[in-house]
Amino acid sequence: MFEPQIMCFLCKWCTSSAADAAGTSRLRHAPNTINMRVMCSSRVDPQHIIYAFKEGADGVFLGGCHPGDCHYVEGNYKTLRRITLFKIMLRDLGIDPKRLRLEWISAAEGKKYAETMNEFTEQIRALGPLHLNEKALVQEVIKDE
């Protein structure tokens, strides 16, 4: 059975703490994730997401503070705008936008984190492995620079 690799970029203040809470509460969730803590979801550049896909991720998850609760005031609003536009670009690159997920999960929502990871893992499993045409991807990214 296909086991997807999911790269997760988690806000230090909220979603990363929720992941820790899920672990300390012993909530079961799929072990398919590789978590990277970032200071704010807005610090994740689309190039980071492309790199994750290029390096073998079948899905990419981005978690941040709820709108209005960002420790950097408007960081999550910037993230929302950026990811909304980037999903359109993903389709142009031949990557199903469903492989990229953005969620707002606060530090107190360990259960939501575990449920979201299970749901996203099943969604990526249903999509199957990402067979990335790396050559086409590189040409497209270079063309845009």
C-alpha positions in Angstrom: 0.0 0.0 0.0 1.2 3.5 -0.9 2.3 5.5 2.1 2.5 9.2 1.3 5.3 11.6 2.4 3.8 14.8 3.7 6.0 17.9 4.4 4.5 20.1 7.1 5.4 23.7 7.7 4.0 24.6 11.2 3.7 28.0 12.8 5.9 28.0 16.0 3.2 29.7 18.1 0.1 27.7 17.2 0.1 24.7 14.9 3.5 23.4 16.1 2.2 23.7 19.7 -1.0 21.8 18.6 1.2 19.0 17.2 3.1 18.9 20.5 -0.3 18.8 22.4 -1.5 16.0 20.2 1.6 14.0 21.0 1.5 14.6 24.7 -2.2 13.7 24.7 -1.3 10.5 22.9 -3.8 11.3 20.1 -3.2 8.9 17.2 -2.4 10.4 13.8 -0.8 9.1 10.7 3.0 9.0 10.9 3.5 10.2 7.4 4.5 13.7 8.2 7.8 15.5 8.4 7.3 18.6 10.5 9.3 21.8 10.2 8.7 24.6 12.6 8.6 28.1 11.2 8.3 31.4 13.0 5.1 32.3 11.0 3.2 30.6 8.2 3.9 33.8 6.2 7.6 32.8 6.2 6.9 29.9 3.9 7.8 30.9 0.4 6.2 29.1 -2.6 9.8 28.1 -3.5 9.9 26.0 -0.2 6.7 24.2 -1.3 8.1 23.5 -4.8 11.3 22.2 -3.2 9.4 19.9 -0.9 7.5 18.4 -3.9 10.8 18.2 -5.9 12.4 16.3 -3.1 9.7 13.7 -2.9 6.8 15.0 -0.9 3.4 13.8 -2.1 1.7 16.5 -0.1 2.5 19.7 1.7 0.7 21.0 4.7 0.9 24.6 6.0 -0.5 25.4 9.5 -0.8 28.7 11.1 -2.6 30.8 13.7 -6.3 31.6 13.3 -6.9 34.8 11.4 -6.8 37.7 13.9 -4.6 35.7 16.3 -1.3 35.9 14.5 1.7 36.8 16.7 2.9 38.9 13.7 -0.4 40.6 13.3 -1.1 40.0 9.6 1.1 37.1 8.8 -1.6 34.6 8.3 -3.5 37.0 6.0 -0.4 37.2 3.8 -0.2 33.4 3.9 -3.9 33.0 2.8 -3.4 35.4 -0.2 -0.1 33.7 -1.2 -1.4 30.1 -1.0 -4.7 31.0 -2.8 -2.7 32.3 -5.8 -0.1 29.6 -5.5 -2.7 26.8 -5.8 -3.6 28.3 -9.3 0.1 28.1 -10.2 0.4 24.5 -9.0 -2.2 23.4 -11.5 -0.1 25.1 -14.3 2.9 23.1 -13.0 0.9 19.9 -13.3 0.4 19.4 -9.6 -3.1 18.8 -8.2 -3.8 21.8 -5.8 -5.3 19.3 -3.4 -1.8 18.2 -2.6 -1.3 21.5 -0.8 -3.4 22.2 2.3 -3.6 25.3 4.5 -5.2 25.1 7.9 -5.6 27.4 10.9 -4.9 25.4 14.1 -4.3 27.0 17.5 -2.1 25.7 20.2 -5.1 24.4 22.1 -6.4 22.3 19.2 -4.3 19.2 19.5 -7.3 17.1 18.6 -8.0 19.1 15.4 -4.3 18.8 14.4 -4.5 14.9 14.7 -7.8 14.7 12.8 -6.5 17.1 10.1 -3.3 15.0 9.6 -5.3 11.8 9.4 -7.7 13.3 6.9 -5.0 14.9 4.8 -2.9 11.7 4.7 -6.0 9.8 3.5 -6.6 12.5 0.8 -3.0 12.2 -0.4 -3.2 8.4 -0.3 -6.3 8.5 -2.5 -4.5 10.8 -5.0 -1.6 8.4 -5.2 2.1 9.2 -5.5 3.2 12.4 -7.1 4.9 11.7 -10.3 6.6 15.0 -10.8 7.9 15.9 -14.2 10.9 17.6 -12.7 12.3 18.9 -16.0 9.1 20.6 -16.9 8.8 22.0 -13.4 12.3 23.5 -13.5 11.7 25.0 -16.9 8.5 26.6 -15.7 10.1 28.1 -12.6 13.1 29.4 -14.5 10.7 31.0 -17.1 8.9 32.8 -14.3 12.1 34.3 -12.8 
